[in-house]
Amino acid sequence: MPRPFPRPRLRSTAAVFTTMSALAATSLITGPSAAEPFSAAACALTRTEAHHSEGVDTWNTAYPRPTRTLDAVMVFLSFPDATPRTTPDQLAADHFPATSRYFEQASYGRFTLRPHPLRNWIRMPRPSTSYVIERDWNESHRADYLRDALAAADGQVDFSRYDVVYFVADPDAPGVDSDATKVVNLDTPLRADGTDIRRVVTVFEQHPPDRLVLAHETGHVFDLPDLYHRPVDGKGDWDTYVGDWDLMGSQFGLAPDLFGWHKWKLGWLESRQVACVGKPTRLTLEPLGAGPGAPVVGRSAFGLGRGTKLAVVRTGPETALAFEARGPAGNDAGTCKEGVLVYRVRAGAASGGGPIQVIDAHPHTEACWEASVYPPLADAPVALGESFTVPGDGVRVKVEGRTVSGAWTVKITPG
């Protein structure tokens, strides 16, 4: 489910726009203080029963893994109580090729999302208002909507050909609520064309839509959790867990690349690109966003893209600290601060329950007030020349320098 667009506030924790998370690459630096990292498997948290668990030791086969080309069908639904004011082609262009480009860049070219939009409207049998569409959608009304949509589309769509299904509603129909866009996971799958459909992305976005909203929802299709914190009264800050630093926290963030941990989970990082740190170790971390076609702004990107992107310190049976270099590269091109980002991962925490939380290396300051979704975390990374000890864990990170290509030299000392 997408984050609602933040409303302007008079205090400094206001702001809106785009977030992205960057991956940190690590390669060993020779020298007397360098130490060989352990195998990445030693830091791979075990997948738990939590919804969208952050465990990375195995893949949940109930979800398609985005390590190849996946095909997505877009079905456009109109209603008897409205005449569409947009065309399917216009709505498809709201989301593609932008969504495919996002994943192409985030995956370093390892994943392609190939859209197959229909060229015509498919008429639903009932008025839009009859489905009572809303953010916290009644299960019965939602089931009616999905059954009607599938039945209406089945004559024109061979669902057995597709890995991802998007049902896109006429945004101008009176019963459509743009805040209701979400992934629906089905305990009992729908059945069409000899295929079980276990999840559907229901799209109710306005035209034009929120930025990167479809990429966020598609992340759930690949078993990624919501990283935002939903206030009980709906009036507080949604971005206290990760701020601008991951698409699954906010599609409006300044640095919306996926965390290195998520890229490891999805299969976009090889084990050799993940350093498991168990003793004082000096590493070279590549910017998370650096890869083919994504040079580091202001520097040569020669040689970047295949080095270590993520360093991990195991802190418990279901917890770890992750370290990655974030800067203006790739999907993070809009970030206003750079450095080594530190965050805590909890494999036992469910989606929406803080499975990842960014640790602020500058807890008494904030940054990027005019654009950040959560300025207190906008300056969270450890900057060049700084040292930072993680509260409660005693793990220390020192950012010692930069290479000519833009990688970061870092020393990590477990507590």
C-alpha positions as CSV (number, residue, x, y, z in Angstrom):
1,M,0.0,0.0,0.0
2,P,1.5,3.4,-1.0
3,R,2.3,6.1,1.5
4,P,-0.1,9.0,1.4
5,F,1.6,12.1,0.0
6,P,3.0,14.0,3.1
7,R,1.3,17.3,3.7
8,P,3.4,20.5,4.3
9,R,4.1,21.1,8.0
10,L,5.4,24.2,9.8
11,R,8.0,22.3,11.8
12,S,11.3,21.0,10.4
13,T,10.3,17.4,10.2
14,A,8.0,18.3,7.3
15,A,8.9,17.8,3.6
16,V,8.1,15.7,0.7
17,F,9.6,14.2,-2.4
18,T,11.6,11.2,-3.4
19,T,13.6,8.6,-1.5
20,M,16.1,6.1,-2.5
21,S,18.3,3.6,-0.9
22,A,21.8,2.9,-2.1
23,L,23.9,-0.2,-1.7
24,A,27.4,-0.3,-0.4
25,A,30.1,-2.2,-2.1
26,T,33.0,-3.6,-0.3
27,S,36.4,-4.8,-1.4
28,L,39.3,-5.6,0.8
29,I,42.1,-3.1,1.3
30,T,45.4,-4.6,1.9
31,G,47.5,-3.5,4.8
32,P,48.2,-4.5,8.4
33,S,44.8,-3.4,9.8
34,A,42.8,-5.1,7.1
35,A,41.0,-8.4,8.0
36,E,39.4,-11.0,5.8
37,P,35.6,-10.8,6.1
38,F,33.7,-14.0,6.9
39,S,31.5,-15.7,4.4
40,A,28.3,-13.8,3.7
41,A,26.3,-16.8,4.7
42,A,27.4,-16.3,8.3
43,C,25.4,-13.0,8.4
44,A,22.4,-14.2,6.4
45,L,19.5,-13.9,8.8
46,T,17.1,-16.9,8.7
47,R,13.7,-16.2,7.1
48,T,10.9,-16.3,9.7
49,E,7.1,-16.6,9.6
50,A,6.8,-12.8,9.7
51,H,4.9,-11.3,6.8
52,H,7.6,-10.3,4.2
53,S,10.4,-11.4,6.6
54,E,13.8,-9.8,6.0
55,G,15.5,-13.2,6.4
56,V,17.8,-13.9,3.4
57,D,18.9,-17.5,3.9
58,T,16.2,-18.8,1.6
59,W,13.7,-17.5,-0.9
60,N,10.0,-17.6,-0.3
61,T,8.8,-19.5,-3.4
62,A,5.3,-18.2,-3.0
63,Y,6.6,-15.0,-4.7
64,P,8.2,-14.6,-8.1
65,R,11.9,-13.8,-7.7
66,P,13.0,-10.9,-9.9
67,T,16.3,-12.4,-11.2
68,R,15.0,-12.7,-14.8
69,T,12.6,-11.1,-17.1
70,L,9.1,-11.1,-15.7
71,D,5.9,-10.2,-17.6
72,A,3.3,-8.0,-16.2
73,V,-0.2,-7.4,-17.6
74,M,-2.1,-4.1,-17.1
75,V,-5.8,-4.5,-17.3
76,F,-7.8,-1.2,-17.4
77,L,-11.2,-1.2,-15.8
78,S,-14.1,1.2,-16.4
79,F,-17.4,1.4,-14.6
80,P,-21.1,1.9,-15.6
81,D,-21.2,5.1,-13.5
82,A,-18.4,7.0,-15.3
83,T,-17.1,7.8,-18.7
84,P,-13.2,7.6,-18.7
85,R,-11.5,10.9,-19.4
86,T,-8.2,9.2,-20.0
87,T,-7.1,6.4,-22.3
88,P,-5.4,3.2,-21.3
89,D,-2.3,4.4,-23.2
90,Q,-2.1,7.5,-21.1
91,L,-2.4,5.5,-17.9
92,A,0.2,3.0,-19.0
93,A,2.6,5.8,-19.7
94,D,2.1,7.1,-16.2
95,H,3.9,4.0,-14.9
96,F,6.0,2.7,-17.8
97,P,8.8,2.8,-18.7
98,A,9.6,4.6,-15.4
99,T,8.9,1.5,-13.3
100,S,10.9,-0.8,-15.5
101,R,13.8,1.7,-15.5
102,Y,13.8,1.9,-11.8
103,F,14.1,-1.9,-11.4
104,E,16.6,-2.2,-14.2
105,Q,18.9,0.3,-12.4
106,A,18.3,-1.1,-8.9
107,S,19.1,-4.6,-10.0
108,Y,22.2,-3.6,-12.0
109,G,20.6,-5.0,-15.1
110,R,19.8,-8.3,-13.6
111,F,16.0,-7.9,-13.7
112,T,13.6,-6.7,-16.4
113,L,10.0,-6.0,-15.7
114,R,8.2,-6.2,-19.1
115,P,4.8,-4.5,-19.2
116,H,1.9,-5.7,-21.4
117,P,-0.8,-3.0,-21.2
118,L,-4.1,-3.7,-22.8
119,R,-5.1,-1.0,-25.4
120,N,-8.8,-0.9,-24.4
121,W,-11.1,-0.4,-21.4
122,I,-12.8,-3.5,-19.9
123,R,-16.2,-2.7,-18.4
124,M,-16.9,-3.8,-14.9
125,P,-20.5,-5.1,-14.2
126,R,-21.3,-2.8,-11.3
127,P,-20.9,0.9,-10.5
128,S,-17.6,2.0,-8.9
129,T,-19.4,3.1,-5.8
130,S,-20.7,-0.4,-5.1
131,Y,-17.3,-1.7,-4.3
132,V,-16.7,0.8,-1.4
133,I,-13.1,1.3,-2.4
134,E,-10.9,2.7,0.4
135,R,-7.5,2.4,2.0
136,D,-8.5,-0.1,4.6
137,W,-10.7,-2.0,2.2
138,N,-13.5,-4.3,3.6
139,E,-12.5,-7.9,2.6
140,S,-15.9,-8.7,1.2
141,H,-16.1,-5.6,-1.0
142,R,-12.5,-6.2,-2.2
143,A,-13.3,-9.9,-3.0
144,D,-16.3,-8.7,-5.1
145,Y,-14.1,-6.3,-7.0
146,L,-11.4,-8.9,-7.8
147,R,-13.9,-11.5,-8.8
148,D,-15.7,-9.1,-11.1
149,A,-12.4,-7.8,-12.6
150,L,-11.1,-11.2,-13.3
151,A,-14.3,-12.4,-14.9
152,A,-14.6,-9.3,-17.0
153,A,-11.0,-9.6,-18.3
154,D,-10.7,-13.3,-18.7
155,G,-12.1,-13.3,-22.2
156,Q,-9.3,-10.9,-23.4
157,V,-6.4,-11.9,-21.2
158,D,-4.5,-15.2,-21.0
159,F,-3.4,-14.9,-17.4
160,S,-1.2,-18.0,-17.7
161,R,1.3,-15.8,-19.6
162,Y,2.0,-13.3,-16.9
163,D,4.0,-13.2,-13.6
164,V,2.4,-9.9,-12.3
165,V,-1.2,-8.7,-12.6
166,Y,-2.1,-5.0,-12.4
167,F,-5.8,-4.1,-12.3
168,V,-5.9,-0.3,-13.1
169,A,-9.2,1.5,-12.4
170,D,-10.5,4.5,-14.2
171,P,-9.1,7.3,-11.9
172,D,-12.1,9.5,-12.5
173,A,-14.8,7.1,-11.5
174,P,-16.7,8.5,-8.5
175,G,-16.1,5.5,-6.2
176,V,-12.3,5.3,-6.8
177,D,-10.0,6.2,-3.9
178,S,-6.4,6.8,-4.9
179,D,-5.3,6.0,-1.4
180,A,-6.5,2.4,-1.9
181,T,-3.7,1.3,-4.3
182,K,-2.2,-1.8,-2.8
183,V,-1.1,-5.4,-3.3
184,V,-3.8,-7.9,-2.4
185,N,-2.4,-11.2,-1.2
186,L,-4.9,-14.0,-1.4
187,D,-5.0,-17.0,1.0
188,T,-7.2,-18.8,-1.5
189,P,-5.9,-17.9,-5.0
190,L,-8.1,-16.8,-7.9
191,R,-8.1,-19.2,-10.8
192,A,-8.0,-18.3,-14.5
193,D,-6.6,-20.0,-17.6
194,G,-5.3,-22.9,-15.5
195,T,-3.3,-20.5,-13.4
196,D,-3.4,-19.7,-9.7
197,I,-3.3,-15.9,-9.1
198,R,-2.1,-15.4,-5.6
199,R,-1.6,-11.6,-5.6
200,V,-2.9,-8.7,-7.6
201,V,-1.9,-5.1,-7.6
202,T,-5.0,-3.0,-7.5
203,V,-4.2,0.5,-8.9
204,F,-6.5,3.4,-8.1
205,E,-4.0,6.2,-8.7
206,Q,-4.9,9.6,-10.1
207,H,-3.6,10.8,-13.4
208,P,-0.8,11.6,-13.2
209,P,0.0,9.3,-10.3
210,D,2.3,9.6,-7.2
211,R,5.9,9.2,-8.1
212,L,7.2,5.6,-8.1
213,V,4.0,4.3,-6.5
214,L,3.8,1.3,-8.9
215,A,7.5,0.4,-8.2
216,H,6.7,0.4,-4.4
217,E,3.7,-1.9,-4.9
218,T,5.6,-4.1,-7.2
219,G,8.2,-4.5,-4.5
220,H,5.6,-6.2,-2.4
221,V,5.0,-8.7,-5.2
222,F,8.6,-9.6,-4.7
223,D,8.2,-10.1,-0.9
224,L,9.5,-6.8,0.2
225,P,7.9,-5.2,3.4
226,D,6.5,-1.8,4.1
227,L,9.2,0.1,5.9
228,Y,7.1,3.1,6.9
229,H,5.6,3.6,10.3
230,R,1.9,4.2,10.2
231,P,0.8,6.5,13.0
232,V,-2.2,5.2,15.1
233,D,-4.1,8.4,14.5
234,G,-2.8,8.9,10.9
235,K,-1.5,12.4,11.8
236,G,2.1,11.8,12.8
237,D,5.3,11.2,10.8
238,W,5.2,8.1,8.6
239,D,9.0,8.1,7.9
240,T,10.6,7.7,11.3
241,Y,12.0,4.3,10.5
242,V,13.9,4.8,7.3
243,G,13.3,8.4,6.1
244,D,14.3,8.9,2.5
245,W,16.5,5.8,2.2
246,D,14.4,3.1,0.6
247,L,11.5,2.9,-1.8
248,M,9.6,0.6,0.5
249,G,9.6,3.4,3.1
250,S,8.5,6.2,0.9
251,Q,8.1,6.5,-2.9
252,F,8.6,10.2,-2.4
253,G,12.1,10.0,-0.9
254,L,15.2,11.7,-2.1
255,A,17.2,8.4,-2.2
256,P,14.6,5.7,-3.1
257,D,16.9,3.0,-4.2
258,L,16.4,-0.3,-2.4
259,F,18.6,-1.1,0.6
260,G,21.6,-3.3,0.0
261,W,19.9,-5.8,2.2
262,H,16.9,-5.9,-0.1
263,K,19.2,-6.3,-3.1
264,W,20.8,-9.3,-1.4
265,K,17.4,-10.8,-0.6
266,L,16.2,-10.4,-4.2
267,G,19.3,-12.0,-5.7
268,W,20.8,-8.8,-7.2
269,L,24.0,-9.0,-5.0
270,E,26.3,-12.0,-5.2
271,S,27.7,-13.4,-2.0
272,R,31.1,-12.0,-2.8
273,Q,29.6,-8.5,-2.8
274,V,28.4,-8.9,0.8
275,A,31.1,-8.8,3.6
276,C,30.2,-10.4,6.9
277,V,32.3,-8.7,9.5
278,G,33.2,-10.5,12.8
279,K,36.4,-8.7,13.7
280,P,38.0,-5.3,13.0
281,T,37.9,-5.0,9.2
282,R,38.9,-2.4,6.7
283,L,36.8,-2.4,3.5
284,T,36.1,-0.4,0.3
285,L,32.4,0.1,-0.1
286,E,31.1,1.0,-3.5
287,P,28.1,3.4,-3.7
288,L,25.0,1.3,-3.7
289,G,23.6,3.0,-6.8
290,A,26.9,2.6,-8.8
291,G,26.6,0.1,-11.6
292,P,26.3,-0.2,-15.3
293,G,25.0,3.1,-16.7
294,A,25.0,4.7,-13.2
295,P,28.2,6.7,-12.8
296,V,28.9,8.5,-9.5
297,V,28.1,12.1,-9.9
298,G,31.3,14.2,-10.3
299,R,33.6,11.2,-10.3
300,S,34.8,8.5,-12.7
301,A,32.8,5.3,-12.3
302,F,35.4,3.2,-13.9
303,G,35.6,-0.2,-12.2
304,L,32.5,0.3,-10.0
305,G,29.6,-2.0,-10.0
306,R,31.1,-5.4,-9.2
307,G,32.7,-4.8,-5.9
308,T,31.4,-5.3,-2.4
309,K,28.2,-3.3,-1.8
310,L,27.1,-4.3,1.7
311,A,28.8,-5.0,5.0
312,V,27.0,-6.8,7.8
313,V,27.6,-7.4,11.5
314,R,25.5,-10.1,13.0
315,T,24.1,-8.9,16.4
316,G,21.7,-11.7,17.3
317,P,19.8,-14.8,16.1
318,E,17.3,-12.5,14.2
319,T,19.2,-9.2,14.0
320,A,22.0,-7.6,12.2
321,L,23.6,-4.2,11.4
322,A,24.1,-3.3,7.8
323,F,26.5,-0.7,6.3
324,E,26.3,0.6,2.8
325,A,27.6,3.7,0.9
326,R,25.0,6.1,-0.3
327,G,25.5,9.0,-2.7
328,P,24.3,10.6,-5.9
329,A,24.4,7.6,-8.2
330,G,21.7,5.6,-10.0
331,N,18.3,5.8,-8.3
332,D,19.8,7.9,-5.6
333,A,20.8,10.7,-7.9
334,G,18.6,13.1,-6.0
335,T,20.0,12.5,-2.5
336,C,21.2,15.6,-0.7
337,K,23.7,13.9,1.7
338,E,26.2,11.1,1.2
339,G,28.2,8.8,3.3
340,V,28.0,5.3,4.9
341,L,24.4,4.5,6.0
342,V,23.9,2.3,9.0
343,Y,20.7,0.4,9.7
344,R,19.4,-2.4,11.8
345,V,17.6,-5.4,10.3
346,R,15.1,-7.6,12.2
347,A,14.1,-10.8,10.4
348,G,11.3,-11.4,12.9
349,A,9.5,-8.1,12.5
350,A,6.6,-8.1,10.1
351,S,5.9,-5.6,7.3
352,G,5.0,-2.2,8.8
353,G,6.5,-3.2,12.2
354,G,10.0,-1.7,11.6
355,P,11.9,-4.7,10.1
356,I,14.6,-2.1,9.0
357,Q,15.4,1.0,11.0
358,V,18.0,3.6,9.9
359,I,20.4,4.6,12.7
360,D,21.1,8.3,12.7
361,A,24.8,9.2,12.9
362,H,23.8,12.8,13.5
363,P,20.9,12.6,15.9
364,H,21.0,16.3,16.9
365,T,20.8,17.8,13.4
366,E,18.6,17.5,10.3
367,A,19.0,18.3,6.6
368,C,17.3,18.9,3.3
369,W,14.2,20.4,4.9
370,E,12.6,21.6,1.7
371,A,12.7,18.2,0.0
372,S,13.2,15.4,2.5
373,V,10.3,13.3,3.7
374,Y,11.9,13.2,7.1
375,P,14.7,15.7,7.6
376,P,16.0,14.2,11.0
377,L,17.2,11.2,9.0
378,A,18.3,13.0,5.8
379,D,21.8,13.4,7.3
380,A,21.9,10.0,8.9
381,P,25.0,8.7,6.9
382,V,28.4,8.7,8.5
383,A,30.3,11.3,6.4
384,L,33.9,11.3,5.2
385,G,36.4,11.6,8.1
386,E,33.8,10.8,10.8
387,S,33.5,7.9,13.2
388,F,30.3,6.6,14.7
389,T,29.5,4.0,17.4
390,V,26.1,2.4,17.1
391,P,24.2,2.9,20.4
392,G,23.4,-0.3,22.2
393,D,25.6,-2.5,20.1
394,G,29.1,-0.8,20.4
395,V,29.9,-1.4,16.8
396,R,32.1,1.3,15.5
397,V,32.5,2.6,11.9
398,K,35.1,5.0,10.7
399,V,34.9,6.5,7.2
400,E,38.5,7.0,6.3
401,G,38.6,8.1,2.7
402,R,37.4,8.0,-1.0
403,T,39.0,6.3,-4.0
404,V,39.4,8.0,-7.3
405,S,36.4,6.1,-8.7
406,G,34.2,7.2,-5.8
407,A,34.2,4.2,-3.5
408,W,34.4,4.7,0.3
409,T,37.2,3.2,2.5
410,V,35.7,2.2,5.8
411,K,36.9,0.5,9.0
412,I,34.3,-1.5,11.0
413,T,35.0,-2.7,14.5
414,P,32.4,-5.0,16.1
415,G,31.6,-4.4,19.7
